[in-house]
């Protein structure tokens, strides 16, 4: 009789703390045994430190380096091409079921040095530019996405491009990760070298990155790094000159996302090499 009573008593397992509940937009796979609460907390703290460091880099003074005329021209081409690069703009969370989402991004234009030689180039782009992205996420972690924009002129500048991305996401317990590849190509038109002209910058970017993130209730923190390559050509209207190049680049990123009621808001900080730091603000609706 006593043995039967002992058998009826359920075995209690330690429960995870309230701070590491699954993210509302995902359904984590059941984990056998105790949940890795301490590991999730350590990962969250580490990602929070990376996010804070990336945000501080934005306000930090940029190194002043003496560069040649050709290096300055190359830097301006790279800045324009990398601002339109197809960065993640999203936490790498694995959904519990297949879903699609539409994302509207707003990318503020950072301040940068426009001096070439002894001349200050008349580059005065819009303070920010929007981008629409569509993604599909399968329950197994496959991600497919596209983006495109017609040439809409704003303050004498226009950008037309088309791009795509593909990735694979997986949940390693509390840690969600994604390996992603992308490509984007297009052209920008505007007065890059002389007021009143319509210079044309053609660009083609491709690359890959990896990100890791931890869901913390409605909030998710993530960070990652990537490597890409860009091919650019600047056609100067005034004299018909064409200046081009092919450059590799490395970038780092950190972000935070909040989800609720079918919406997700994301803030992502990107740092490209040592000459460009820019934010991505995104609002997504999933269905």
C-alpha positions as CSV (number, residue, x, y, z in Angstrom):
1,X,0.0,0.0,0.0
2,X,2.8,2.4,0.9
3,X,4.7,1.4,-2.2
4,X,1.6,2.3,-4.3
5,X,1.3,5.7,-2.7
6,X,5.0,6.4,-3.4
7,X,4.5,5.5,-7.1
8,X,1.6,7.9,-7.4
9,X,3.6,10.9,-6.4
10,X,4.8,12.7,-9.6
11,X,8.4,13.6,-9.9
12,X,8.8,17.4,-9.9
13,X,11.3,18.9,-12.4
14,X,12.9,22.4,-11.8
15,X,11.0,25.0,-13.9
16,X,12.5,27.8,-15.9
17,X,12.2,31.3,-14.7
18,X,9.6,33.8,-16.0
19,X,12.2,35.8,-17.8
20,X,12.9,33.1,-20.4
21,X,9.4,32.1,-21.6
22,X,9.2,31.3,-25.3
23,X,8.8,34.3,-27.7
24,X,5.1,34.9,-28.8
25,X,6.0,34.6,-32.5
26,X,7.6,31.1,-32.2
27,X,6.9,27.8,-30.7
28,X,9.9,26.1,-29.2
29,X,10.3,22.4,-29.4
30,X,9.7,20.6,-26.1
31,X,12.9,19.9,-24.2
32,X,13.3,16.8,-22.1
33,X,14.5,17.3,-18.5
34,X,15.3,20.6,-16.9
35,X,15.2,23.7,-19.1
36,X,18.6,25.4,-19.6
37,X,17.6,28.6,-17.6
38,X,21.1,29.6,-16.6
39,X,22.4,29.0,-20.2
40,X,19.6,31.2,-21.6
41,X,20.3,33.9,-19.1
42,X,24.0,33.9,-20.0
43,X,23.3,34.0,-23.7
44,X,20.9,36.9,-23.2
45,X,23.4,38.9,-21.2
46,X,26.1,38.3,-23.8
47,X,23.8,39.4,-26.6
48,X,22.7,42.4,-24.6
49,X,26.4,43.4,-24.2
50,X,26.9,43.1,-28.0
51,X,23.9,45.2,-28.7
52,X,25.0,47.9,-26.3
53,X,28.5,47.9,-27.8
54,X,27.1,48.2,-31.3
55,X,24.8,51.1,-30.3
56,X,27.8,52.9,-28.6
57,X,29.8,52.5,-31.8
58,X,27.3,54.8,-33.6
59,X,28.1,57.7,-31.2
60,X,31.9,57.0,-31.1
61,X,34.1,59.4,-33.1
62,X,35.3,57.8,-36.4
63,X,39.0,57.5,-37.1
64,X,40.4,60.3,-39.3
65,X,42.7,58.7,-41.8
66,X,44.7,60.3,-44.6
67,X,43.5,58.7,-47.9
68,X,44.3,59.3,-51.5
69,X,41.9,60.8,-54.1
70,X,41.1,57.4,-55.5
71,X,40.5,55.9,-52.0
72,X,38.1,58.7,-51.3
73,X,36.1,58.1,-54.5
74,X,36.1,54.3,-53.6
75,X,34.8,55.1,-50.1
76,X,31.9,57.1,-51.4
77,X,30.9,54.3,-53.8
78,X,31.1,51.8,-51.0
79,X,29.0,53.8,-48.6
80,X,26.2,54.2,-51.2
81,X,26.3,50.5,-52.1
82,X,26.4,49.3,-48.5
83,X,23.5,51.5,-47.4
84,X,21.3,49.5,-49.8
85,X,22.8,46.2,-48.8
86,X,20.3,43.5,-47.9
87,X,21.1,43.1,-44.2
88,X,19.0,40.7,-42.0
89,X,16.8,43.3,-40.2
90,X,15.1,40.5,-38.2
91,X,15.8,38.2,-35.3
92,X,16.6,34.6,-36.3
93,X,13.7,33.0,-34.5
94,X,12.3,29.6,-35.6
95,X,8.5,29.7,-36.1
96,X,6.3,27.0,-34.7
97,X,4.3,26.9,-38.0
98,X,4.8,28.2,-41.5
99,X,4.2,31.9,-41.8
100,X,4.7,34.8,-44.2
101,X,5.4,38.4,-43.2
102,X,5.6,41.8,-44.9
103,X,8.2,44.2,-43.5
104,X,8.6,47.9,-44.0
105,X,12.1,49.1,-43.2
106,X,13.3,52.7,-42.6
107,X,17.1,53.2,-43.0
108,X,18.3,56.6,-41.8
109,X,21.1,58.0,-43.8
110,X,24.2,58.5,-41.5
111,X,26.4,61.6,-41.8
112,X,29.7,60.9,-43.7
113,X,32.6,62.9,-45.1
114,X,31.9,63.8,-48.8
115,X,35.3,65.5,-49.5
116,X,37.2,64.2,-52.5
117,X,40.6,65.8,-52.8
118,X,40.2,69.5,-52.1
119,X,36.6,69.5,-53.1
120,X,33.5,68.9,-51.0
121,X,31.1,66.9,-53.2
122,X,27.5,68.1,-53.3
123,X,26.1,64.9,-51.9
124,X,22.9,65.7,-50.0
125,X,20.8,62.5,-49.9
126,X,17.4,62.1,-48.2
127,X,17.5,61.8,-44.4
128,X,16.2,58.2,-44.7
129,X,14.9,55.8,-47.3
130,X,12.2,53.0,-47.0
131,X,12.3,49.4,-48.2
132,X,9.6,46.8,-48.5
133,X,10.5,43.1,-47.9
134,X,8.5,40.0,-48.1
135,X,9.5,36.7,-46.4
136,X,8.3,33.2,-46.0
137,X,9.3,31.1,-43.0
138,X,8.6,27.3,-42.8
139,X,8.1,25.4,-39.6
140,X,11.4,23.6,-40.2
141,X,13.4,26.9,-40.4
142,X,13.7,27.6,-44.1
143,X,13.5,31.3,-44.9
144,X,13.0,32.8,-48.3
145,X,12.7,36.6,-49.0
146,X,12.5,39.2,-51.8
147,X,12.7,43.0,-52.1
148,X,12.4,45.4,-54.9
149,X,11.9,49.1,-55.5
150,X,11.2,51.3,-58.5
151,X,13.1,54.5,-59.2
152,X,11.2,57.0,-57.2
153,X,13.0,60.4,-57.0
154,X,13.4,62.1,-53.6
155,X,15.5,65.3,-53.3
156,X,17.0,64.7,-56.7
157,X,18.1,61.1,-55.9
158,X,16.5,57.9,-56.9
159,X,17.3,54.2,-56.3
160,X,16.0,51.1,-58.2
161,X,16.9,47.6,-57.1
162,X,15.9,44.0,-56.8
163,X,17.2,41.5,-54.3
164,X,16.6,38.1,-52.7
165,X,17.7,36.1,-49.7
166,X,17.6,32.5,-48.4
167,X,18.4,31.1,-45.0
168,X,18.1,28.1,-42.7
169,X,17.1,28.6,-39.0
170,X,17.5,26.2,-36.1
171,X,16.8,26.2,-32.4
172,X,19.5,24.9,-30.2
173,X,17.5,24.8,-26.9
174,X,17.2,28.5,-25.9
175,X,19.5,29.7,-28.7
176,X,18.0,30.4,-32.1
177,X,20.4,30.7,-35.1
178,X,20.3,31.3,-38.8
179,X,22.8,31.0,-41.7
180,X,21.7,33.3,-44.5
181,X,22.8,34.2,-48.0
182,X,21.7,37.2,-50.1
183,X,22.2,39.1,-53.3
184,X,20.9,42.6,-54.4
185,X,21.6,44.7,-57.5
186,X,20.4,48.0,-58.8
187,X,21.4,51.6,-59.5
188,X,21.3,55.0,-57.9
189,X,21.0,58.3,-59.8
190,X,21.7,61.8,-58.6
191,X,24.2,64.7,-58.3
192,X,27.1,62.7,-56.8
193,X,29.9,64.8,-58.4
194,X,28.3,68.1,-59.4
195,X,25.2,70.0,-58.6
196,X,22.5,69.6,-61.3
197,X,23.9,66.5,-62.9
198,X,22.5,63.0,-63.0
199,X,25.4,60.7,-62.3
200,X,24.6,56.9,-62.1
201,X,26.0,54.4,-59.6
202,X,25.4,50.8,-60.5
203,X,26.0,48.2,-57.8
204,X,25.8,44.5,-57.2
205,X,26.2,43.0,-53.7
206,X,26.2,39.4,-52.5
207,X,27.3,37.8,-49.3
208,X,26.4,35.6,-46.3
209,X,26.0,36.0,-42.5
210,X,25.3,34.1,-39.4
211,X,23.2,35.3,-36.4
212,X,22.3,34.0,-33.0
213,X,19.4,35.2,-30.8
214,X,17.6,34.5,-27.5
215,X,13.8,35.0,-27.0
216,X,12.9,36.7,-23.6
217,X,9.2,36.8,-23.4
218,X,7.9,39.4,-25.9
219,X,11.5,40.6,-26.5
220,X,14.3,39.0,-28.5
221,X,18.0,39.9,-28.6
222,X,20.3,38.9,-31.4
223,X,23.8,39.5,-32.9
224,X,25.8,38.3,-35.8
225,X,28.5,38.9,-38.4
226,X,28.8,38.6,-42.2
227,X,31.0,38.9,-45.2
228,X,30.1,40.3,-48.6
229,X,31.4,41.5,-51.9
230,X,30.2,44.5,-53.9
231,X,30.8,45.5,-57.6
232,X,30.3,49.2,-58.3
233,X,30.6,51.5,-61.3
234,X,30.1,55.3,-61.1
235,X,29.2,56.9,-64.5
236,X,29.9,60.7,-64.3
237,X,27.6,62.7,-66.5
238,X,29.8,65.8,-66.8
239,X,32.8,64.2,-68.5
240,X,31.6,60.6,-69.3
241,X,34.1,59.1,-67.0
242,X,33.4,55.6,-65.5
243,X,35.0,54.6,-62.2
244,X,34.5,51.1,-60.9
245,X,35.8,48.5,-58.6
246,X,35.2,45.2,-56.8
247,X,35.5,45.2,-53.0
248,X,35.1,42.7,-50.2
249,X,33.6,43.9,-46.9
250,X,32.9,42.6,-43.4
251,X,30.0,43.7,-41.2
252,X,28.8,43.2,-37.7
253,X,25.3,43.7,-36.3
254,X,23.2,43.5,-33.2
255,X,19.5,44.1,-32.7
256,X,16.4,43.9,-30.5
257,X,12.9,42.8,-31.5
258,X,9.5,43.1,-29.8
259,X,6.5,41.0,-31.0
260,X,2.8,41.0,-30.1
261,X,-0.6,40.8,-31.7
262,X,0.8,39.7,-35.1
263,X,3.3,42.6,-35.2
264,X,7.0,42.7,-34.8
265,X,9.2,45.9,-34.3
266,X,12.9,45.6,-34.8
267,X,15.9,47.9,-34.2
268,X,19.2,46.7,-35.8
269,X,22.6,48.4,-35.6
270,X,25.0,47.6,-38.4
271,X,28.8,48.4,-38.5
272,X,30.5,47.9,-41.9
273,X,34.4,47.9,-41.9
274,X,35.6,51.1,-40.2
275,X,33.8,53.7,-42.2
276,X,30.0,53.1,-42.1
277,X,27.6,52.7,-39.2
278,X,23.9,52.7,-39.8
279,X,20.6,51.7,-38.2
280,X,17.6,49.7,-39.6
281,X,14.2,50.3,-38.2
282,X,11.6,47.7,-39.2
283,X,7.9,47.0,-38.6
284,X,6.6,43.6,-39.7
285,X,3.1,42.1,-40.0
286,X,2.9,38.3,-40.1
287,X,0.1,36.0,-41.2
